[in-house]
Amino acid sequence: MAALRTSLRSLSPSAIKALHITGRSGVQISVRNASIAQAALRNILDSQISDIQQAGTWKNERVISTKQASEIAVQGRNDKLLNFCANNYLGLSSHPEVIQAAKDALEKYGNGLSSVRFICGTQDIHKELEEKISRFHEREDAILYACCFDANTGLFEALLSPDDALLSDELNHASIIDGVRLCKAKKFKYKNKDMADLESKLKEAEGARMKLIITDGVFSMDGKVAPLNEICDLAEKYGALTFVDECHATGFLGETGRGTEEYLNCKGRVDIINSTLGKALAVEQVFDLLMNGSDLIKKVAENTKLFRTKMTAAGFNIIGEVTQ
Ligand SMILES: Cc1ncc(COP(=O)(O)O)c(C=O)c1O
């Protein structure tokens, strides 16, 4: 069958249309239809890709052949490149302690669980990490998902019903937008960081069983910081819950890296914090490093200040908010 499929690939759709194949059992095999469908898919994709290229939004993958770092090597270049686009905020993904901890865990627990958590895929290290994360954020509990994208697509649907309402900032991350789509609650989109618009949407949502305001802490689109205090004030006034996505804040924003709440002096006001272990934080050891006090946070703030000052002096317009 595999050899047959391979040779079919080289045939044109019209040639494939004429093919009827009878298997050894005498049963007709429907390779014909699959191949026509594949050819149609290819045509559709070719045309979409060409539209994307013409719009100037096509993106080639850059293949990195070193660890993530400030200087990286990429395939097709002999020189090293300065890397400004990773979210390795604290430079910890290649930290020797982090690498050693990952090796130790591999040695002790093996690679992967061969099961989902719901069945028998929870280990003591998951529970320890969840306990550490809730202690780090001074929250009642935490739950791990495979990544923040998953958490954002899983949470709203699980929490809210058609009797509820959610109010989402228009510049929220794509994963929140997907999560909102999956959820059956009534949906309200408010203008980016616009508290008057949020308030009017909260009034429209009156009568809902539960209301949830959803915002990025630091917006991935432009580095601006959400007005969390004002959002929490409105939430209190209208009896709403608050959710903040801290992917671009946890670990380095605020004096001790607790994120937007700490940076804006409103620790403990947000109901649900969602974040990632795929950017500033790499493994459990990072929480130990940060909770024991680390000058990494200070260093990243100093580097940011230096970068902003020098780039502005060199004539560049640096967007995002000046923090710390
Ligand atoms: C604001 C925001 N939320 C969620 C995610 C998804 O995070 P993860 O890489 O853990 O899936 C990202 C990643 O780009 C992000 O920037």
Ligand as a Chemical Component Dictionary entry (heavy atoms), coordinates in Angstrom:
data_LIG
# 
_chem_comp.id                   LIG 
_chem_comp.type                 NON-POLYMER 
_chem_comp.pdbx_formal_charge   0 
_chem_comp.three_letter_code    LIG 
# 
loop_
_chem_comp_atom.comp_id 
_chem_comp_atom.atom_id 
_chem_comp_atom.alt_atom_id 
_chem_comp_atom.type_symbol 
_chem_comp_atom.charge 
_chem_comp_atom.model_Cartn_x 
_chem_comp_atom.model_Cartn_y 
_chem_comp_atom.model_Cartn_z 
_chem_comp_atom.pdbx_ordinal 
LIG C1 C1 C 0 0.485  36.422 26.120 1  
LIG C2 C2 C 0 0.734  34.980 25.759 2  
LIG N1 N1 N 0 -0.106 34.036 26.239 3  
LIG C3 C3 C 0 0.081  32.724 25.962 4  
LIG C4 C4 C 0 1.144  32.295 25.179 5  
LIG C5 C5 C 0 1.335  30.828 24.937 6  
LIG O1 O1 O 0 2.363  30.363 25.763 7  
LIG P1 P1 P 0 2.987  28.897 25.610 8  
LIG O2 O2 O 0 4.194  29.058 24.764 9  
LIG O3 O3 O 0 3.276  28.440 26.996 10 
LIG O4 O4 O 0 1.954  28.049 24.951 11 
LIG C6 C6 C 0 2.037  33.237 24.668 12 
LIG C7 C7 C 0 3.185  32.774 23.830 13 
LIG O5 O5 O 0 3.568  33.306 22.852 14 
LIG C8 C8 C 0 1.838  34.607 24.953 15 
LIG O6 O6 O 0 2.673  35.540 24.485 16 
# 
loop_
_chem_comp_bond.comp_id 
_chem_comp_bond.atom_id_1 
_chem_comp_bond.atom_id_2 
_chem_comp_bond.value_order 
_chem_comp_bond.pdbx_ordinal 
LIG C1 C2 SING 1  
LIG C2 N1 SING 2  
LIG C2 C8 DOUB 3  
LIG N1 C3 DOUB 4  
LIG C3 C4 SING 5  
LIG C4 C5 SING 6  
LIG C4 C6 DOUB 7  
LIG C5 O1 SING 8  
LIG O1 P1 SING 9  
LIG P1 O2 DOUB 10 
LIG P1 O3 SING 11 
LIG P1 O4 SING 12 
LIG C6 C7 SING 13 
LIG C6 C8 SING 14 
LIG C7 O5 DOUB 15 
LIG C8 O6 SING 16 
# 
